Amino acid sequence: MSGRDDDRDEGGSYASPPCLMHEIDPAYMGLDVQQQQDVSRWRRSERLRLIDARLAMPVVERTAHADAIVSRLDEIIGGVEGKVVSAYWPMRGEPNLRIWLEALEMRGGTGALPVVEQKGAPLIFRLWRKGEPLEKGIWNIPVPSHRAAAVTPDVIIAPVVGFDRACYRLGYGCGYFDRTLACATNRPLTVGVGYSVMEIPTIYPQTYDVAMDVVVTEREAIRR
């Protein structure tokens, strides 16, 4: 998806607090600034390690894992008829769900992709169907045309760089998913997807982190 390479952990600004919470002085919220800095440094290092491990997996292995993940998604989401399901455009070895996303329409569902239309703002979700044009979004990640209708997903599927058993998601450091979920009026079903080797003991969740409802790997579905 668009926006996953802009590292929120760089510098002193956090990109994933709920709505405008990042404008509040951490001392006012009782947060330990040194702890935040330590966690940010650790996350940057861990993110690089996990991405390297993912890219080192043979393509055939990643493909088999993606097939298993898709089967679990069908079990968790159930019937997609009448539902808007947002997935993502795969990059950097992420599970490739494109064929599954393209087939939603045949099953009565509607596919969508997330779009960053403004840095630091919640995501916009736009309809996308197989064959429809894509354009380059921020960081050159393909996104639906700006003419595609904006929708509110019933299900949001987000890739994980890492995850823990509490269903907290380590992403690319942009904070877009956290911000979007924190500001949602009616929270959709949120599903993180990744490979089992991406599991870590904890991401050291901070006040701005929002847990997924479930994390799906090729081995299991972990519920919050």
Contacts in CASP RR format, 6 or more apart in sequence:
PFRMAT RR
TARGET T0000
AUTHOR 0000-0000-0000
METHOD contacts of the structure
MODEL  1
MSGRDDDRDEGGSYASPPCLMHEIDPAYMGLDVQQQQDVSRWRRSERLRL
IDARLAMPVVERTAHADAIVSRLDEIIGGVEGKVVSAYWPMRGEPNLRIW
LEALEMRGGTGALPVVEQKGAPLIFRLWRKGEPLEKGIWNIPVPSHRAAA
VTPDVIIAPVVGFDRACYRLGYGCGYFDRTLACATNRPLTVGVGYSVMEI
PTIYPQTYDVAMDVVVTEREAIRR
1 88 0 8 1.000
1 89 0 8 1.000
1 113 0 8 1.000
1 114 0 8 1.000
1 115 0 8 1.000
1 116 0 8 1.000
1 123 0 8 1.000
1 141 0 8 1.000
1 143 0 8 1.000
1 159 0 8 1.000
1 176 0 8 1.000
2 114 0 8 1.000
2 115 0 8 1.000
2 116 0 8 1.000
2 137 0 8 1.000
2 138 0 8 1.000
2 139 0 8 1.000
2 141 0 8 1.000
2 143 0 8 1.000
3 116 0 8 1.000
3 138 0 8 1.000
3 139 0 8 1.000
3 141 0 8 1.000
3 172 0 8 1.000
3 174 0 8 1.000
3 176 0 8 1.000
4 91 0 8 1.000
4 139 0 8 1.000
4 141 0 8 1.000
4 159 0 8 1.000
4 171 0 8 1.000
4 172 0 8 1.000
4 173 0 8 1.000
4 174 0 8 1.000
4 176 0 8 1.000
5 139 0 8 1.000
5 172 0 8 1.000
5 174 0 8 1.000
6 15 0 8 1.000
6 119 0 8 1.000
6 138 0 8 1.000
6 139 0 8 1.000
6 172 0 8 1.000
6 173 0 8 1.000
6 174 0 8 1.000
7 44 0 8 1.000
7 172 0 8 1.000
7 173 0 8 1.000
7 174 0 8 1.000
8 14 0 8 1.000
8 15 0 8 1.000
8 16 0 8 1.000
8 173 0 8 1.000
8 174 0 8 1.000
8 175 0 8 1.000
9 40 0 8 1.000
9 41 0 8 1.000
9 43 0 8 1.000
9 44 0 8 1.000
9 173 0 8 1.000
10 44 0 8 1.000
13 22 0 8 1.000
14 22 0 8 1.000
14 36 0 8 1.000
14 206 0 8 1.000
14 208 0 8 1.000
15 22 0 8 1.000
15 120 0 8 1.000
15 173 0 8 1.000
15 174 0 8 1.000
15 175 0 8 1.000
15 176 0 8 1.000
15 179 0 8 1.000
16 173 0 8 1.000
16 174 0 8 1.000
16 175 0 8 1.000
16 176 0 8 1.000
16 177 0 8 1.000
16 178 0 8 1.000
16 179 0 8 1.000
16 208 0 8 1.000
16 209 0 8 1.000
16 210 0 8 1.000
17 178 0 8 1.000
17 179 0 8 1.000
17 182 0 8 1.000
17 207 0 8 1.000
17 208 0 8 1.000
18 178 0 8 1.000
18 179 0 8 1.000
18 182 0 8 1.000
18 183 0 8 1.000
18 208 0 8 1.000
18 210 0 8 1.000
19 179 0 8 1.000
19 182 0 8 1.000
19 183 0 8 1.000
21 29 0 8 1.000
21 182 0 8 1.000
21 207 0 8 1.000
21 208 0 8 1.000
22 208 0 8 1.000
26 32 0 8 1.000
26 33 0 8 1.000
26 36 0 8 1.000
27 33 0 8 1.000
29 207 0 8 1.000
31 206 0 8 1.000
31 207 0 8 1.000
36 206 0 8 1.000
39 204 0 8 1.000
39 206 0 8 1.000
42 204 0 8 1.000
43 170 0 8 1.000
43 173 0 8 1.000
43 203 0 8 1.000
43 204 0 8 1.000
46 162 0 8 1.000
46 170 0 8 1.000
46 200 0 8 1.000
47 161 0 8 1.000
47 170 0 8 1.000
47 171 0 8 1.000
47 172 0 8 1.000
47 173 0 8 1.000
50 161 0 8 1.000
50 162 0 8 1.000
50 170 0 8 1.000
50 198 0 8 1.000
50 200 0 8 1.000
51 92 0 8 1.000
51 161 0 8 1.000
53 197 0 8 1.000
53 198 0 8 1.000
54 62 0 8 1.000
54 92 0 8 1.000
54 93 0 8 1.000
54 94 0 8 1.000
54 161 0 8 1.000
54 195 0 8 1.000
54 197 0 8 1.000
54 198 0 8 1.000
55 92 0 8 1.000
55 93 0 8 1.000
57 65 0 8 1.000
57 93 0 8 1.000
57 195 0 8 1.000
57 197 0 8 1.000
62 93 0 8 1.000
62 95 0 8 1.000
62 96 0 8 1.000
62 195 0 8 1.000
63 96 0 8 1.000
64 218 0 8 1.000
65 95 0 8 1.000
65 194 0 8 1.000
65 195 0 8 1.000
65 217 0 8 1.000
65 218 0 8 1.000
66 95 0 8 1.000
66 96 0 8 1.000
66 97 0 8 1.000
66 218 0 8 1.000
68 218 0 8 1.000
68 219 0 8 1.000
69 95 0 8 1.000
69 97 0 8 1.000
69 193 0 8 1.000
69 194 0 8 1.000
69 216 0 8 1.000
69 217 0 8 1.000
69 218 0 8 1.000
70 97 0 8 1.000
70 100 0 8 1.000
72 216 0 8 1.000
72 220 0 8 1.000
72 221 0 8 1.000
73 97 0 8 1.000
73 100 0 8 1.000
73 157 0 8 1.000
73 191 0 8 1.000
73 193 0 8 1.000
73 216 0 8 1.000
75 221 0 8 1.000
76 189 0 8 1.000
76 191 0 8 1.000
76 214 0 8 1.000
76 216 0 8 1.000
76 221 0 8 1.000
77 83 0 8 1.000
77 85 0 8 1.000
77 155 0 8 1.000
77 189 0 8 1.000
77 191 0 8 1.000
79 107 0 8 1.000
80 104 0 8 1.000
80 107 0 8 1.000
80 108 0 8 1.000
80 109 0 8 1.000
81 107 0 8 1.000
81 108 0 8 1.000
81 109 0 8 1.000
82 108 0 8 1.000
82 109 0 8 1.000
82 110 0 8 1.000
82 154 0 8 1.000
83 109 0 8 1.000
83 110 0 8 1.000
83 154 0 8 1.000
83 155 0 8 1.000
84 109 0 8 1.000
84 110 0 8 1.000
84 111 0 8 1.000
84 112 0 8 1.000
84 125 0 8 1.000
84 127 0 8 1.000
84 151 0 8 1.000
84 152 0 8 1.000
84 153 0 8 1.000
84 154 0 8 1.000
84 155 0 8 1.000
85 101 0 8 1.000
85 104 0 8 1.000
85 109 0 8 1.000
85 110 0 8 1.000
85 111 0 8 1.000
85 112 0 8 1.000
85 153 0 8 1.000
85 154 0 8 1.000
85 155 0 8 1.000
85 157 0 8 1.000
86 111 0 8 1.000
86 112 0 8 1.000
86 113 0 8 1.000
86 114 0 8 1.000
86 125 0 8 1.000
86 153 0 8 1.000
86 155 0 8 1.000
86 156 0 8 1.000
86 157 0 8 1.000
87 97 0 8 1.000
87 98 0 8 1.000
87 100 0 8 1.000
87 101 0 8 1.000
87 111 0 8 1.000
87 112 0 8 1.000
87 113 0 8 1.000
87 157 0 8 1.000
88 94 0 8 1.000
88 97 0 8 1.000
88 113 0 8 1.000
88 114 0 8 1.000
88 157 0 8 1.000
88 158 0 8 1.000
88 159 0 8 1.000
89 98 0 8 1.000
89 113 0 8 1.000
89 134 0 8 1.000
89 141 0 8 1.000
89 142 0 8 1.000
89 143 0 8 1.000
90 96 0 8 1.000
90 97 0 8 1.000
90 98 0 8 1.000
90 159 0 8 1.000
91 141 0 8 1.000
94 159 0 8 1.000
94 193 0 8 1.000
94 194 0 8 1.000
95 159 0 8 1.000
95 193 0 8 1.000
95 194 0 8 1.000
95 195 0 8 1.000
97 157 0 8 1.000
97 193 0 8 1.000
101 111 0 8 1.000
101 128 0 8 1.000
102 129 0 8 1.000
102 130 0 8 1.000
104 110 0 8 1.000
104 111 0 8 1.000
105 111 0 8 1.000
105 129 0 8 1.000
105 130 0 8 1.000
110 127 0 8 1.000
110 151 0 8 1.000
111 127 0 8 1.000
111 128 0 8 1.000
111 129 0 8 1.000
112 125 0 8 1.000
112 126 0 8 1.000
112 127 0 8 1.000
112 128 0 8 1.000
112 144 0 8 1.000
112 151 0 8 1.000
112 153 0 8 1.000
113 125 0 8 1.000
113 126 0 8 1.000
113 128 0 8 1.000
113 143 0 8 1.000
113 144 0 8 1.000
114 123 0 8 1.000
114 124 0 8 1.000
114 125 0 8 1.000
114 143 0 8 1.000
114 156 0 8 1.000
114 176 0 8 1.000
114 180 0 8 1.000
115 123 0 8 1.000
115 124 0 8 1.000
115 125 0 8 1.000
115 126 0 8 1.000
115 137 0 8 1.000
115 143 0 8 1.000
115 144 0 8 1.000
116 123 0 8 1.000
116 124 0 8 1.000
116 137 0 8 1.000
116 138 0 8 1.000
116 143 0 8 1.000
116 176 0 8 1.000
117 124 0 8 1.000
119 138 0 8 1.000
120 176 0 8 1.000
120 179 0 8 1.000
121 179 0 8 1.000
122 176 0 8 1.000
122 179 0 8 1.000
122 180 0 8 1.000
122 183 0 8 1.000
123 176 0 8 1.000
123 177 0 8 1.000
123 179 0 8 1.000
123 180 0 8 1.000
124 150 0 8 1.000
125 150 0 8 1.000
125 151 0 8 1.000
125 152 0 8 1.000
125 153 0 8 1.000
125 156 0 8 1.000
126 143 0 8 1.000
126 144 0 8 1.000
126 145 0 8 1.000
126 146 0 8 1.000
126 148 0 8 1.000
126 149 0 8 1.000
126 150 0 8 1.000
126 151 0 8 1.000
127 144 0 8 1.000
127 148 0 8 1.000
127 149 0 8 1.000
127 151 0 8 1.000
128 134 0 8 1.000
128 144 0 8 1.000
128 148 0 8 1.000
132 144 0 8 1.000
132 145 0 8 1.000
132 148 0 8 1.000
133 145 0 8 1.000
134 142 0 8 1.000
134 143 0 8 1.000
134 144 0 8 1.000
134 145 0 8 1.000
135 142 0 8 1.000
135 143 0 8 1.000
135 144 0 8 1.000
135 145 0 8 1.000
135 146 0 8 1.000
136 142 0 8 1.000
136 143 0 8 1.000
137 143 0 8 1.000
152 186 0 8 1.000
152 188 0 8 1.000
153 188 0 8 1.000
154 188 0 8 1.000
154 189 0 8 1.000
155 188 0 8 1.000
155 189 0 8 1.000
155 190 0 8 1.000
155 191 0 8 1.000
156 177 0 8 1.000
156 180 0 8 1.000
156 181 0 8 1.000
156 188 0 8 1.000
156 189 0 8 1.000
156 190 0 8 1.000
156 191 0 8 1.000
157 191 0 8 1.000
157 192 0 8 1.000
157 193 0 8 1.000
158 169 0 8 1.000
158 177 0 8 1.000
158 190 0 8 1.000
158 191 0 8 1.000
158 192 0 8 1.000
158 193 0 8 1.000
158 212 0 8 1.000
159 171 0 8 1.000
159 192 0 8 1.000
159 193 0 8 1.000
159 194 0 8 1.000
160 169 0 8 1.000
160 170 0 8 1.000
160 171 0 8 1.000
160 192 0 8 1.000
160 193 0 8 1.000
160 194 0 8 1.000
160 198 0 8 1.000
160 215 0 8 1.000
161 170 0 8 1.000
161 171 0 8 1.000
161 172 0 8 1.000
161 198 0 8 1.000
162 169 0 8 1.000
162 170 0 8 1.000
162 171 0 8 1.000
162 194 0 8 1.000
162 198 0 8 1.000
162 199 0 8 1.000
162 200 0 8 1.000
162 203 0 8 1.000
163 169 0 8 1.000
163 170 0 8 1.000
163 192 0 8 1.000
163 194 0 8 1.000
163 198 0 8 1.000
163 199 0 8 1.000
163 200 0 8 1.000
163 203 0 8 1.000
163 212 0 8 1.000
163 215 0 8 1.000
163 222 0 8 1.000
164 199 0 8 1.000
164 200 0 8 1.000
164 201 0 8 1.000
164 202 0 8 1.000
164 203 0 8 1.000
165 199 0 8 1.000
165 222 0 8 1.000
166 202 0 8 1.000
166 205 0 8 1.000
166 211 0 8 1.000
166 224 0 8 1.000
167 192 0 8 1.000
167 211 0 8 1.000
167 212 0 8 1.000
167 213 0 8 1.000
167 214 0 8 1.000
167 215 0 8 1.000
167 222 0 8 1.000
167 223 0 8 1.000
167 224 0 8 1.000
168 202 0 8 1.000
168 203 0 8 1.000
168 205 0 8 1.000
168 209 0 8 1.000
168 211 0 8 1.000
168 212 0 8 1.000
169 177 0 8 1.000
169 192 0 8 1.000
169 203 0 8 1.000
169 209 0 8 1.000
169 211 0 8 1.000
169 212 0 8 1.000
169 215 0 8 1.000
170 200 0 8 1.000
170 203 0 8 1.000
171 177 0 8 1.000
175 208 0 8 1.000
177 190 0 8 1.000
177 210 0 8 1.000
178 208 0 8 1.000
178 209 0 8 1.000
178 210 0 8 1.000
181 187 0 8 1.000
181 190 0 8 1.000
181 210 0 8 1.000
182 208 0 8 1.000
182 210 0 8 1.000
189 213 0 8 1.000
189 214 0 8 1.000
190 212 0 8 1.000
190 213 0 8 1.000
190 214 0 8 1.000
191 212 0 8 1.000
191 213 0 8 1.000
191 214 0 8 1.000
191 215 0 8 1.000
191 216 0 8 1.000
192 212 0 8 1.000
192 214 0 8 1.000
192 215 0 8 1.000
192 216 0 8 1.000
193 215 0 8 1.000
193 216 0 8 1.000
193 217 0 8 1.000
194 215 0 8 1.000
194 216 0 8 1.000
194 217 0 8 1.000
195 217 0 8 1.000
195 218 0 8 1.000
196 217 0 8 1.000
196 218 0 8 1.000
196 219 0 8 1.000
196 220 0 8 1.000
198 217 0 8 1.000
199 217 0 8 1.000
203 209 0 8 1.000
205 211 0 8 1.000
211 224 0 8 1.000
212 224 0 8 1.000
213 223 0 8 1.000
213 224 0 8 1.000
214 221 0 8 1.000
214 222 0 8 1.000
214 223 0 8 1.000
214 224 0 8 1.000
215 221 0 8 1.000
215 222 0 8 1.000
216 222 0 8 1.000
END
